[in-house]
Amino acid sequence: MVLASTRIAAALLGAVLLWPMATAGLAQYADPKAPRPQADGDPKSKKDGQRKIDEFAEAAKVLGGPAGHPECIWLGRRIVSLMWRDDLDTAFRHLDLYDRFGCPAGHIPATFRCLVRQGNIDGKPPETLAGRVHACWINPNVEPNPAGPASAAAPAGTTNR
């Protein structure tokens, strides 16, 4: 009889200890205002995914060769963006991966040079760093924006007399 009451007491104690964890787990998803995880069928995520695929396809068609490989495009644009944001340690770690994939080393400095020549990104037009890096990745010889800092730094045209 003592053994049976000990078993019942142990079972009740276990239930009492587990009850708060069970209710906390159920309450986690009970809040209707809480954001829910995005489903795979979300149209926004599909649109972003398609846009990225289109960017890679465009770059592969324009560039050809190793600079147009998806892994080179992804890593290269990431490296240039990190360099722009002065995160050189991370950029150099990514550069090691970039080299391991056999991507062209000269494309990184050319793209960064193009990005620097474009000047600072103005907050008013809807231009992003990623968009500018992508444009420079596809064509590193893009001319600087005439309204950018390059034109403001041009000499005034004075002469020595």
BAKOLVEX-618638 format. One record per residue (C-alpha): residue number from 1; residue in one letter; y, z, x. Coordinates in steps of 0.02 Angstrom, whole numbers. Each point is the difference from the previous one (the first is absolute). Layout:
N
@k = NUM, r = A, y = Y, z = Z, x = X
...
END
This chain:
161
@k = 1, r = M, y = 0, z = 0, x = 0
@k = 2, r = V, y = 117, z = 41, x = 145
@k = 3, r = L, y = -38, z = -169, x = 79
@k = 4, r = A, y = 46, z = -94, x = -159
@k = 5, r = S, y = 166, z = 94, x = -19
@k = 6, r = T, y = 40, z = -35, x = 184
@k = 7, r = R, y = -28, z = -186, x = -28
@k = 8, r = I, y = 111, z = 0, x = -153
@k = 9, r = A, y = 136, z = 95, x = 92
@k = 10, r = A, y = -8, z = -123, x = 147
@k = 11, r = A, y = 12, z = -148, x = -120
@k = 12, r = L, y = 150, z = 74, x = -89
@k = 13, r = L, y = 86, z = 38, x = 164
@k = 14, r = G, y = -29, z = -179, x = 59
@k = 15, r = A, y = 70, z = -69, x = -164
@k = 16, r = V, y = 153, z = 110, x = 12
@k = 17, r = L, y = 32, z = -57, x = 179
@k = 18, r = L, y = -25, z = -184, x = -40
@k = 19, r = W, y = 102, z = -1, x = -161
@k = 20, r = P, y = 174, z = -13, x = 83
@k = 21, r = M, y = -56, z = -146, x = 108
@k = 22, r = A, y = -70, z = -94, x = -149
@k = 23, r = T, y = 158, z = 23, x = -104
@k = 24, r = A, y = 112, z = -49, x = 147
@k = 25, r = G, y = -99, z = -161, x = 23
@k = 26, r = L, y = 18, z = -43, x = -185
@k = 27, r = A, y = 184, z = 41, x = -2
@k = 28, r = Q, y = 34, z = -116, x = 146
@k = 29, r = Y, y = -4, z = -155, x = -112
@k = 30, r = A, y = 61, z = 83, x = -160
@k = 31, r = D, y = 187, z = -26, x = 35
@k = 32, r = P, y = 54, z = -155, x = -99
@k = 33, r = K, y = 160, z = -17, x = 103
@k = 34, r = A, y = -92, z = -7, x = 165
@k = 35, r = P, y = -13, z = -172, x = 79
@k = 36, r = R, y = -173, z = -72, x = -11
@k = 37, r = P, y = -84, z = -96, x = 140
@k = 38, r = Q, y = 30, z = -187, x = -6
@k = 39, r = A, y = -146, z = -100, x = -65
@k = 40, r = D, y = -62, z = -158, x = 84
@k = 41, r = G, y = 58, z = -96, x = -152
@k = 42, r = D, y = 182, z = 47, x = 27
@k = 43, r = P, y = 104, z = -161, x = -7
@k = 44, r = K, y = 128, z = 64, x = 126
@k = 45, r = S, y = -132, z = 30, x = 134
@k = 46, r = K, y = -73, z = -172, x = -32
@k = 47, r = K, y = 172, z = -81, x = 17
@k = 48, r = D, y = 34, z = 91, x = 165
@k = 49, r = G, y = -173, z = -47, x = 64
@k = 50, r = Q, y = 27, z = -183, x = -46
@k = 51, r = R, y = 172, z = 1, x = 84
@k = 52, r = K, y = -77, z = 65, x = 161
@k = 53, r = I, y = -137, z = -131, x = -6
@k = 54, r = D, y = 131, z = -134, x = -26
@k = 55, r = E, y = 103, z = 64, x = 148
@k = 56, r = F, y = -154, z = -6, x = 114
@k = 57, r = A, y = -45, z = -175, x = -61
@k = 58, r = E, y = 179, z = -61, x = 28
@k = 59, r = A, y = 4, z = 72, x = 176
@k = 60, r = A, y = -171, z = -72, x = 43
@k = 61, r = K, y = 54, z = -172, x = -60
@k = 62, r = V, y = 167, z = 0, x = 91
@k = 63, r = L, y = -56, z = 81, x = 163
@k = 64, r = G, y = -179, z = -56, x = 27
@k = 65, r = G, y = -95, z = 71, x = 146
@k = 66, r = P, y = -25, z = 186, x = 34
@k = 67, r = A, y = 175, z = 51, x = -59
@k = 68, r = G, y = -51, z = -57, x = -173
@k = 69, r = H, y = -158, z = 106, x = -10
@k = 70, r = P, y = 15, z = 135, x = -133
@k = 71, r = E, y = -35, z = 142, x = 121
@k = 72, r = C, y = 131, z = -65, x = 122
@k = 73, r = I, y = 128, z = -20, x = -140
@k = 74, r = W, y = -31, z = 174, x = -69
@k = 75, r = L, y = 1, z = 89, x = 168
@k = 76, r = G, y = 141, z = -104, x = 71
@k = 77, r = R, y = 118, z = 29, x = -145
@k = 78, r = R, y = -43, z = 185, x = 4
@k = 79, r = I, y = 37, z = 11, x = 187
@k = 80, r = V, y = 169, z = -86, x = -20
@k = 81, r = S, y = 46, z = 114, x = -146
@k = 82, r = L, y = -47, z = 154, x = 102
@k = 83, r = M, y = 104, z = -62, x = 146
@k = 84, r = W, y = 148, z = -27, x = -116
@k = 85, r = R, y = -16, z = 180, x = -62
@k = 86, r = D, y = -9, z = 64, x = 180
@k = 87, r = D, y = -181, z = 60, x = -17
@k = 88, r = L, y = -50, z = -72, x = 167
@k = 89, r = D, y = -151, z = 113, x = 31
@k = 90, r = T, y = -85, z = -58, x = -158
@k = 91, r = A, y = 54, z = -180, x = 31
@k = 92, r = F, y = -82, z = 1, x = 172
@k = 93, r = R, y = -161, z = 72, x = -71
@k = 94, r = H, y = -2, z = -141, x = -127
@k = 95, r = L, y = 38, z = -123, x = 139
@k = 96, r = D, y = -165, z = 49, x = 85
@k = 97, r = L, y = -92, z = -48, x = -160
@k = 98, r = Y, y = 101, z = -160, x = -14
@k = 99, r = D, y = -56, z = -50, x = 175
@k = 100, r = R, y = -182, z = 44, x = -38
@k = 101, r = F, y = -2, z = -122, x = -145
@k = 102, r = G, y = 56, z = -138, x = 118
@k = 103, r = C, y = 168, z = -21, x = -84
@k = 104, r = P, y = 139, z = -90, x = 97
@k = 105, r = A, y = 101, z = 127, x = 99
@k = 106, r = G, y = 157, z = -107, x = 7
@k = 107, r = H, y = 21, z = -3, x = -188
@k = 108, r = I, y = 48, z = 185, x = -9
@k = 109, r = P, y = 153, z = -10, x = 114
@k = 110, r = A, y = 55, z = -163, x = -80
@k = 111, r = T, y = -9, z = 76, x = -174
@k = 112, r = F, y = 89, z = 158, x = 55
@k = 113, r = R, y = 135, z = -104, x = 85
@k = 114, r = C, y = 24, z = -96, x = -163
@k = 115, r = L, y = 11, z = 163, x = -97
@k = 116, r = V, y = 129, z = 74, x = 118
@k = 117, r = R, y = 104, z = -159, x = -4
@k = 118, r = Q, y = 6, z = 13, x = -190
@k = 119, r = G, y = 91, z = 167, x = 15
@k = 120, r = N, y = -8, z = 155, x = -109
@k = 121, r = I, y = -69, z = -14, x = -175
@k = 122, r = D, y = 137, z = 12, x = -131
@k = 123, r = G, y = -43, z = 115, x = -143
@k = 124, r = K, y = 88, z = -102, x = -135
@k = 125, r = P, y = -105, z = -158, x = -9
@k = 126, r = P, y = -182, z = 29, x = -46
@k = 127, r = E, y = -60, z = -35, x = 176
@k = 128, r = T, y = -133, z = 108, x = 79
@k = 129, r = L, y = -60, z = 26, x = 177
@k = 130, r = A, y = -171, z = -66, x = -47
@k = 131, r = G, y = 75, z = -161, x = -69
@k = 132, r = R, y = 106, z = -30, x = 154
@k = 133, r = V, y = -146, z = 37, x = 117
@k = 134, r = H, y = -109, z = -122, x = -97
@k = 135, r = A, y = 133, z = -136, x = 11
@k = 136, r = C, y = 18, z = 28, x = 187
@k = 137, r = W, y = -189, z = 4, x = 23
@k = 138, r = I, y = -17, z = -171, x = -81
@k = 139, r = N, y = 147, z = -74, x = 95
@k = 140, r = P, y = 63, z = 103, x = 148
@k = 141, r = N, y = 136, z = -129, x = 31
@k = 142, r = V, y = 93, z = 36, x = -162
@k = 143, r = E, y = 186, z = -6, x = 27
@k = 144, r = P, y = 95, z = 163, x = -24
@k = 145, r = N, y = 81, z = 31, x = -168
@k = 146, r = P, y = 180, z = -66, x = 13
@k = 147, r = A, y = 65, z = 152, x = -96
@k = 148, r = G, y = -91, z = 120, x = 116
@k = 149, r = P, y = 59, z = 94, x = 154
@k = 150, r = A, y = -25, z = -151, x = 114
@k = 151, r = S, y = 149, z = -88, x = -79
@k = 152, r = A, y = 106, z = 158, x = 3
@k = 153, r = A, y = -30, z = 17, x = 186
@k = 154, r = A, y = 58, z = -178, x = 37
@k = 155, r = P, y = 155, z = -15, x = 109
@k = 156, r = A, y = 165, z = -26, x = -89
@k = 157, r = G, y = 43, z = -156, x = 98
@k = 158, r = T, y = 143, z = 65, x = 105
@k = 159, r = T, y = 53, z = -89, x = 159
@k = 160, r = N, y = 72, z = 56, x = 167
@k = 161, r = R, y = 169, z = -77, x = 36
END
